[in-house]
Amino acid sequence: MFYDEIYPPKIVSVTIEKDGDDVAQIFVDRLRQKVKDIYDFIKEQEKKFKHVKNLKDFDREVYETATTCHICNKPFKSEDKQSKRSLSSNE
């Protein structure tokens, strides 16, 4: 999954270091920090792609201007450009 690359899954354990440690509070504090990290990441991505007003239009533009197959990275032949058929397809 995409998010596993950003936040690899890992087991988290909390050891009580002294009497009176509130393990539940430590867990909640760490969870809040993770939520903040995710929020910051999303905001950073929004800034990076703020010029893209409509993703459908952006995708269409990328599709229409493609000169290579997005799967095999081979250039389209002139007859392929019309249909954008992958050179790696079996058709």
N, C-alpha and C positions, 0 to 999 in steps of 0.2 A: 504494500500500500504506500502511496505517496507520503503520507505523514510519518511513516516509519523511517524515512530518510531524514526527516527534519528532527523528529523526536524518537530516536530508537527506543523500542520497548525495553524496559528494564525493571527488575524487581527492586523495590525500594523498601528498606527496613529502617526502623528507628529504634535505637537502643536508649533506654533510660539511663542517663548518666548520673542523676542524683534523685533522691526522693523529691517528689513534688513536680517532676517534669510532667507536663501535660501532653501526652503522646497525641491525643486527638487534635489539640491546638497546633502542634508541630505539623501534623498531616494537613490540616486546613491551610496553614501558612504556606506550605510547599505547593499545595494545589492552587492557591491564589497566585503564586509566582508563576506557575506553569500557564495558567489562564492569561496572565499579563504577557508572558513571552509569546504566546500564540496570537494575542491581540496585536502586539507590536509587529510580529511577522506579517500579519495580514495587512496592517497599515502600510508597512514598507512595500509590500507587493502592489498595493493600490497606488502608491506614489509612483512606482516604477512603470505602471501601465496606465497612468491617468490619461495619456493621450488617446487611448483606445476608448472611444465613447460608446461604441456599439460593437460588441464582440462578434456578432453575426456579420456585420459589414467588414470587420477586420479579417475574419476567417475567409470571407468571400474574396477579398482583395488578395490575400495570401494564395488562395486556390487559383485565382485567375492569372496571377503573375508567376506562378510556379514554372520553373524550367527543368526541374528534376523531380524524379519520383521520391516521395517522402519515405518510402519503404526501403528501396535499394540505392537511392541517391544517384541513379544513372540518369543522364539527360534524356528528355523526351525527344523522340524523332518528330519531324514536322507533322506527320499524320497522327501522332499520339497527342500532340498539343491540343487538338480540338476536343478530344474526349477526356484528356488527362488520365488515360488508362495507364496503369503501372506497367513498366517493362517487366516487372517480376511476376505479373499475373499470369495465370494459366490459360486465360481466354484467348 
